[in-house]
Amino acid sequence: MEQKWKDKLAGVFTALVTPFKDGKVDLAALERHVERQLDLGVHGLVPVGTTGEAATLNASETADVIRVTVERARGRAFVLAGAGANDTAVAIQKARQAAEQGVDGLLVVTPYYNKPTQAGLFDHFAAIAGEVKLPIMLYSVPGRTGVELAADTAARLARDYKNIVGIKEAGGKAERVTELRLACGDDFVIHCGDDGLALPFYALGADGLTSVASNLIPHELLEMYGAWRQGDYSRALELHNNVFDLVKHLFIESNPVPVKAALASAGHMQPDVRRPLAKLRHESELALTRCLKLHAEIVG
């Protein structure tokens, strides 16, 4: 595995929301949102992932979201496009199409609904890795998919396919960092997929964060990452404490409903989500609004 991926995939990557307006993708809002992320210095952008409601985007919309992100980010941030599906053939097609659009890498989630065995997961990722040359980040999020990618399966994949270079770990367990690092080696890239666990993940050897909250507060999360990398652990802990309550409220209901509501409150886009997601319940909206007011100096 090439050390360069440890460098290129380090840092804070924003799992981009997909703005909607009147039932359609709001490309103008997406352009503004991407520019804000880039201006504030995020290291990477992740379009058409879970937070981007990829499951409800058609092929044309997916292509548009990737195109806008690639055009805006070229030379300024790493673009790691979601390319997952619960049909291996469809995932391969998505991976090829994203590669043709000029993304820098692919984020490929474990298949959802099917509940494959570890052998099935290995075969799924191996088939995709064999069809594209781009670096691939595996994505384990058992709360969404019903299956967890075992550390030894990830290690086999990384050993057998040189373009499988890391994993986004979103199982809510900090000990997974150690399991993955010991199984896959120190060159294997590990991203935290749970905003509230970013600091413990860094402490255990993770290389970065793929963040929902950075849609709203990239500056705070970038500062926390930078403080940790510079060895200013007390400042990193202070920043973790500063964002902790806000991060919790951004997951008060299913992602990305709360973060879109927060972005709408800040004037960045409409709060619209696609069914089967629904707008925040009234009590959740009140709680989020109170939280945003309490942390106005962070949200801006």
One Martini backbone bead per residue (centre of mass of N, CA, C, O) as a GRO file, in nm:
protein
  300
    1MET     BB    1   0.096   0.036   0.022
    2GLU     BB    2   0.063   0.368  -0.024
    3GLN     BB    3   0.147   0.642   0.161
    4LYS     BB    4  -0.013   0.868   0.009
    5TRP     BB    5  -0.299   0.797   0.128
    6LYS     BB    6  -0.248   0.905   0.411
    7ASP     BB    7  -0.232   1.199   0.306
    8LYS     BB    8  -0.486   1.235   0.111
    9LEU     BB    9  -0.697   1.108   0.352
   10ALA     BB   10  -0.649   1.324   0.544
   11GLY     BB   11  -0.894   1.448   0.759
   12VAL     BB   12  -1.166   1.655   0.664
   13PHE     BB   13  -1.472   1.517   0.550
   14THR     BB   14  -1.757   1.597   0.366
   15ALA     BB   15  -2.084   1.479   0.388
   16LEU     BB   16  -2.282   1.567   0.155
   17VAL     BB   17  -2.544   1.730   0.093
   18THR     BB   18  -2.861   1.741  -0.089
   19PRO     BB   19  -3.016   1.980  -0.237
   20PHE     BB   20  -3.361   2.088  -0.234
   21LYS     BB   21  -3.622   2.201  -0.482
   22ASP     BB   22  -3.918   2.120  -0.578
   23GLY     BB   23  -3.798   1.805  -0.600
   24LYS     BB   24  -3.513   1.910  -0.676
   25VAL     BB   25  -3.204   1.963  -0.748
   26ASP     BB   26  -3.001   2.223  -0.601
   27LEU     BB   27  -2.735   2.339  -0.768
   28ALA     BB   28  -2.687   2.620  -0.656
   29ALA     BB   29  -2.669   2.533  -0.359
   30LEU     BB   30  -2.440   2.334  -0.399
   31GLU     BB   31  -2.227   2.532  -0.497
   32ARG     BB   32  -2.226   2.704  -0.241
   33HIS     BB   33  -2.160   2.478  -0.044
   34VAL     BB   34  -1.892   2.389  -0.165
   35GLU     BB   35  -1.749   2.663  -0.148
   36ARG     BB   36  -1.758   2.687   0.157
   37GLN     BB   37  -1.593   2.438   0.219
   38LEU     BB   38  -1.339   2.529   0.063
   39ASP     BB   39  -1.291   2.807   0.201
   40LEU     BB   40  -1.261   2.654   0.495
   41GLY     BB   41  -1.066   2.379   0.430
   42VAL     BB   42  -1.137   2.116   0.342
   43HIS     BB   43  -0.999   1.803   0.241
   44GLY     BB   44  -1.294   1.679   0.171
   45LEU     BB   45  -1.543   1.526  -0.052
   46VAL     BB   46  -1.881   1.358  -0.018
   47PRO     BB   47  -2.069   1.251  -0.254
   48VAL     BB   48  -2.333   1.041  -0.265
   49GLY     BB   49  -2.421   0.952   0.015
   50THR     BB   50  -2.598   0.920   0.284
   51THR     BB   51  -2.626   1.234   0.328
   52GLY     BB   52  -2.704   1.259   0.002
   53GLU     BB   53  -2.937   1.060  -0.069
   54ALA     BB   54  -2.862   0.832  -0.284
   55ALA     BB   55  -3.118   0.637  -0.278
   56THR     BB   56  -3.297   0.899  -0.425
   57LEU     BB   57  -3.114   0.907  -0.673
   58ASN     BB   58  -3.070   0.940  -0.985
   59ALA     BB   59  -2.848   0.917  -1.236
   60SER     BB   60  -2.856   1.217  -1.318
   61GLU     BB   61  -2.826   1.340  -1.034
   62THR     BB   62  -2.564   1.206  -0.959
   63ALA     BB   63  -2.399   1.332  -1.187
   64ASP     BB   64  -2.446   1.629  -1.107
   65VAL     BB   65  -2.322   1.623  -0.823
   66ILE     BB   66  -2.043   1.530  -0.911
   67ARG     BB   67  -1.977   1.750  -1.113
   68VAL     BB   68  -1.986   1.993  -0.925
   69THR     BB   69  -1.774   1.891  -0.726
   70VAL     BB   70  -1.537   1.852  -0.922
   71GLU     BB   71  -1.524   2.137  -1.045
   72ARG     BB   72  -1.480   2.289  -0.768
   73ALA     BB   73  -1.242   2.091  -0.634
   74ARG     BB   74  -1.021   2.116  -0.824
   75GLY     BB   75  -0.721   2.126  -0.642
   76ARG     BB   76  -0.866   2.160  -0.331
   77ALA     BB   77  -1.000   1.863  -0.308
   78PHE     BB   78  -1.103   1.559  -0.219
   79VAL     BB   79  -1.294   1.319  -0.414
   80LEU     BB   80  -1.538   1.101  -0.250
   81ALA     BB   81  -1.745   0.885  -0.397
   82GLY     BB   82  -2.033   0.739  -0.394
   83ALA     BB   83  -2.067   0.356  -0.480
   84GLY     BB   84  -2.323   0.211  -0.370
   85ALA     BB   85  -2.477  -0.124  -0.338
   86ASN     BB   86  -2.692  -0.428  -0.329
   87ASP     BB   87  -2.563  -0.455  -0.622
   88THR     BB   88  -2.278  -0.530  -0.769
   89ALA     BB   89  -2.333  -0.433  -1.060
   90VAL     BB   90  -2.423  -0.148  -0.977
   91ALA     BB   91  -2.166  -0.064  -0.828
   92ILE     BB   92  -1.983  -0.084  -1.072
   93GLN     BB   93  -2.129   0.125  -1.242
   94LYS     BB   94  -2.093   0.362  -1.044
   95ALA     BB   95  -1.785   0.354  -1.036
   96ARG     BB   96  -1.735   0.408  -1.334
   97GLN     BB   97  -1.890   0.676  -1.358
   98ALA     BB   98  -1.727   0.831  -1.148
   99ALA     BB   99  -1.453   0.797  -1.284
  100GLU     BB  100  -1.537   0.946  -1.552
  101GLN     BB  101  -1.583   1.226  -1.376
  102GLY     BB  102  -1.307   1.261  -1.185
  103VAL     BB  103  -1.264   1.127  -0.936
  104ASP     BB  104  -1.040   1.028  -0.670
  105GLY     BB  105  -1.261   0.841  -0.524
  106LEU     BB  106  -1.416   0.567  -0.330
  107LEU     BB  107  -1.726   0.499  -0.157
  108VAL     BB  108  -1.803   0.169  -0.018
  109VAL     BB  109  -2.070   0.008   0.085
  110THR     BB  110  -2.230  -0.208   0.243
  111PRO     BB  111  -2.467  -0.412   0.180
  112TYR     BB  112  -2.804  -0.376   0.188
  113TYR     BB  113  -3.051  -0.613   0.318
  114ASN     BB  114  -2.904  -0.890   0.237
  115LYS     BB  115  -2.693  -0.997   0.444
  116PRO     BB  116  -2.401  -1.080   0.411
  117THR     BB  117  -2.135  -1.241   0.432
  118GLN     BB  118  -1.800  -1.222   0.443
  119ALA     BB  119  -1.771  -1.358   0.168
  120GLY     BB  120  -1.963  -1.164   0.022
  121LEU     BB  121  -1.812  -0.905   0.086
  122PHE     BB  122  -1.550  -0.975  -0.050
  123ASP     BB  123  -1.664  -1.020  -0.336
  124HIS     BB  124  -1.784  -0.741  -0.375
  125PHE     BB  125  -1.523  -0.566  -0.342
  126ALA     BB  126  -1.348  -0.721  -0.543
  127ALA     BB  127  -1.515  -0.661  -0.797
  128ILE     BB  128  -1.478  -0.355  -0.788
  129ALA     BB  129  -1.164  -0.336  -0.769
  130GLY     BB  130  -1.132  -0.491  -1.055
  131GLU     BB  131  -1.282  -0.237  -1.231
  132VAL     BB  132  -1.102  -0.023  -1.078
  133LYS     BB  133  -0.831   0.219  -1.005
  134LEU     BB  134  -0.932   0.352  -0.777
  135PRO     BB  135  -0.953   0.444  -0.473
  136ILE     BB  136  -1.079   0.260  -0.183
  137MET     BB  137  -1.338   0.305   0.053
  138LEU     BB  138  -1.461   0.159   0.295
  139TYR     BB  139  -1.805   0.093   0.443
  140SER     BB  140  -1.905   0.075   0.785
  141VAL     BB  141  -2.277   0.060   0.870
  142PRO     BB  142  -2.479  -0.131   1.051
  143GLY     BB  143  -2.727   0.060   1.114
  144ARG     BB  144  -2.798   0.065   0.791
  145THR     BB  145  -2.724  -0.253   0.677
  146GLY     BB  146  -2.679  -0.511   0.897
  147VAL     BB  147  -2.358  -0.499   0.853
  148GLU     BB  148  -2.019  -0.600   0.936
  149LEU     BB  149  -1.694  -0.540   0.874
  150ALA     BB  150  -1.443  -0.726   0.918
  151ALA     BB  151  -1.114  -0.689   0.987
  152ASP     BB  152  -1.012  -0.942   0.824
  153THR     BB  153  -1.154  -0.863   0.560
  154ALA     BB  154  -1.015  -0.594   0.517
  155ALA     BB  155  -0.729  -0.716   0.510
  156ARG     BB  156  -0.767  -0.895   0.261
  157LEU     BB  157  -0.840  -0.669   0.067
  158ALA     BB  158  -0.579  -0.498   0.103
  159ARG     BB  159  -0.385  -0.727   0.014
  160ASP     BB  160  -0.529  -0.802  -0.279
  161TYR     BB  161  -0.602  -0.476  -0.311
  162LYS     BB  162  -0.435  -0.182  -0.375
  163ASN     BB  163  -0.712   0.007  -0.398
  164ILE     BB  164  -0.753  -0.075  -0.100
  165VAL     BB  165  -0.698   0.187   0.158
  166GLY     BB  166  -0.975   0.192   0.340
  167ILE     BB  167  -1.198   0.323   0.611
  168LYS     BB  168  -1.529   0.378   0.712
  169GLU     BB  169  -1.616   0.404   1.056
  170ALA     BB  170  -1.982   0.350   1.167
  171GLY     BB  171  -2.037   0.171   1.461
  172GLY     BB  172  -1.978   0.325   1.750
  173LYS     BB  173  -1.669   0.199   1.795
  174ALA     BB  174  -1.353   0.262   1.904
  175GLU     BB  175  -1.218  -0.030   1.899
  176ARG     BB  176  -1.205  -0.059   1.587
  177VAL     BB  177  -0.942   0.083   1.535
  178THR     BB  178  -0.758  -0.134   1.655
  179GLU     BB  179  -0.855  -0.373   1.493
  180LEU     BB  180  -0.785  -0.252   1.213
  181ARG     BB  181  -0.487  -0.179   1.257
  182LEU     BB  182  -0.388  -0.468   1.333
  183ALA     BB  183  -0.498  -0.607   1.068
  184CYS     BB  184  -0.405  -0.377   0.831
  185GLY     BB  185  -0.222  -0.162   0.926
  186ASP     BB  186  -0.067   0.157   0.918
  187ASP     BB  187  -0.148   0.223   0.604
  188PHE     BB  188  -0.432   0.214   0.679
  189VAL     BB  189  -0.719   0.390   0.640
  190ILE     BB  190  -0.894   0.581   0.902
  191HIS     BB  191  -1.233   0.671   0.942
  192CYS     BB  192  -1.456   0.857   1.096
  193GLY     BB  193  -1.835   0.820   1.112
  194ASP     BB  194  -1.853   0.974   1.405
  195ASP     BB  195  -1.850   1.277   1.534
  196GLY     BB  196  -1.841   1.209   1.853
  197LEU     BB  197  -1.560   1.015   1.789
  198ALA     BB  198  -1.314   1.164   1.674
  199LEU     BB  199  -1.112   1.193   1.910
  200PRO     BB  200  -1.083   0.891   1.989
  201PHE     BB  201  -0.987   0.805   1.711
  202TYR     BB  202  -0.730   0.968   1.699
  203ALA     BB  203  -0.604   0.842   1.961
  204LEU     BB  204  -0.610   0.541   1.806
  205GLY     BB  205  -0.518   0.622   1.480
  206ALA     BB  206  -0.676   0.792   1.312
  207ASP     BB  207  -0.688   1.005   1.006
  208GLY     BB  208  -1.007   1.081   1.010
  209LEU     BB  209  -1.315   1.258   0.892
  210THR     BB  210  -1.651   1.175   0.816
  211SER     BB  211  -1.882   1.447   0.797
  212VAL     BB  212  -2.180   1.600   0.891
  213ALA     BB  213  -2.123   1.861   1.064
  214SER     BB  214  -1.940   2.007   0.838
  215ASN     BB  215  -2.172   2.139   0.688
  216LEU     BB  216  -2.187   2.358   0.932
  217ILE     BB  217  -1.880   2.314   1.111
  218PRO     BB  218  -1.583   2.303   0.977
  219HIS     BB  219  -1.397   2.486   1.149
  220GLU     BB  220  -1.409   2.325   1.419
  221LEU     BB  221  -1.313   2.046   1.304
  222LEU     BB  222  -1.047   2.148   1.189
  223GLU     BB  223  -0.929   2.252   1.454
  224MET     BB  224  -0.933   1.984   1.605
  225TYR     BB  225  -0.752   1.830   1.412
  226GLY     BB  226  -0.510   2.026   1.425
  227ALA     BB  227  -0.458   2.006   1.727
  228TRP     BB  228  -0.394   1.708   1.732
  229ARG     BB  229  -0.159   1.706   1.523
  230GLN     BB  230   0.004   1.929   1.711
  231GLY     BB  231  -0.044   1.834   2.029
  232ASP     BB  232  -0.313   1.996   2.129
  233TYR     BB  233  -0.509   1.834   2.343
  234SER     BB  234  -0.663   2.050   2.505
  235ARG     BB  235  -0.786   2.191   2.260
  236ALA     BB  236  -0.928   1.947   2.138
  237LEU     BB  237  -1.110   1.900   2.385
  238GLU     BB  238  -1.247   2.174   2.385
  239LEU     BB  239  -1.376   2.141   2.102
  240HIS     BB  240  -1.533   1.890   2.162
  241ASN     BB  241  -1.707   2.021   2.383
  242ASN     BB  242  -1.830   2.252   2.206
  243VAL     BB  243  -1.976   2.034   1.988
  244PHE     BB  244  -2.134   1.807   2.131
  245ASP     BB  245  -2.430   1.911   2.146
  246LEU     BB  246  -2.468   1.971   1.847
  247VAL     BB  247  -2.413   1.691   1.737
  248LYS     BB  248  -2.643   1.550   1.881
  249HIS     BB  249  -2.870   1.726   1.735
  250LEU     BB  250  -2.789   1.622   1.437
  251PHE     BB  251  -2.918   1.323   1.563
  252ILE     BB  252  -3.226   1.336   1.658
  253GLU     BB  253  -3.253   1.230   1.373
  254SER     BB  254  -3.232   1.127   1.074
  255ASN     BB  255  -2.998   1.126   0.856
  256PRO     BB  256  -3.022   1.467   0.721
  257VAL     BB  257  -3.247   1.628   0.863
  258PRO     BB  258  -3.111   1.815   1.081
  259VAL     BB  259  -2.883   1.945   0.907
  260LYS     BB  260  -3.078   2.076   0.705
  261ALA     BB  261  -3.226   2.250   0.909
  262ALA     BB  262  -2.972   2.405   0.999
  263LEU     BB  263  -2.896   2.517   0.719
  264ALA     BB  264  -3.161   2.671   0.684
  265SER     BB  265  -3.133   2.852   0.936
  266ALA     BB  266  -2.852   2.974   0.801
  267GLY     BB  267  -2.925   3.012   0.473
  268HIS     BB  268  -2.818   2.774   0.260
  269MET     BB  269  -3.102   2.612   0.244
  270GLN     BB  270  -3.323   2.385   0.216
  271PRO     BB  271  -3.485   2.125   0.421
  272ASP     BB  272  -3.523   1.918   0.213
  273VAL     BB  273  -3.652   1.589   0.172
  274ARG     BB  274  -3.680   1.251   0.088
  275ARG     BB  275  -3.866   1.005   0.043
  276PRO     BB  276  -3.907   0.858   0.353
  277LEU     BB  277  -3.834   1.111   0.453
  278ALA     BB  278  -3.885   1.363   0.709
  279LYS     BB  279  -3.958   1.611   0.872
  280LEU     BB  280  -3.933   1.746   1.152
  281ARG     BB  281  -4.044   1.731   1.441
  282HIS     BB  282  -4.151   1.962   1.650
  283GLU     BB  283  -3.975   1.885   1.902
  284SER     BB  284  -3.709   1.870   1.741
  285GLU     BB  285  -3.708   2.158   1.631
  286LEU     BB  286  -3.699   2.299   1.903
  287ALA     BB  287  -3.435   2.172   2.004
  288LEU     BB  288  -3.256   2.268   1.771
  289THR     BB  289  -3.306   2.570   1.797
  290ARG     BB  290  -3.193   2.600   2.080
  291CYS     BB  291  -2.911   2.498   2.011
  292LEU     BB  292  -2.836   2.708   1.793
  293LYS     BB  293  -2.857   2.950   1.984
  294LEU     BB  294  -2.647   2.852   2.194
  295HIS     BB  295  -2.436   2.810   1.921
  296ALA     BB  296  -2.395   3.076   1.743
  297GLU     BB  297  -2.076   3.108   1.745
  298ILE     BB  298  -2.043   2.850   1.562
  299VAL     BB  299  -2.250   2.870   1.326
  300GLY     BB  300  -2.294   3.194   1.226
   0.00000   0.00000   0.00000
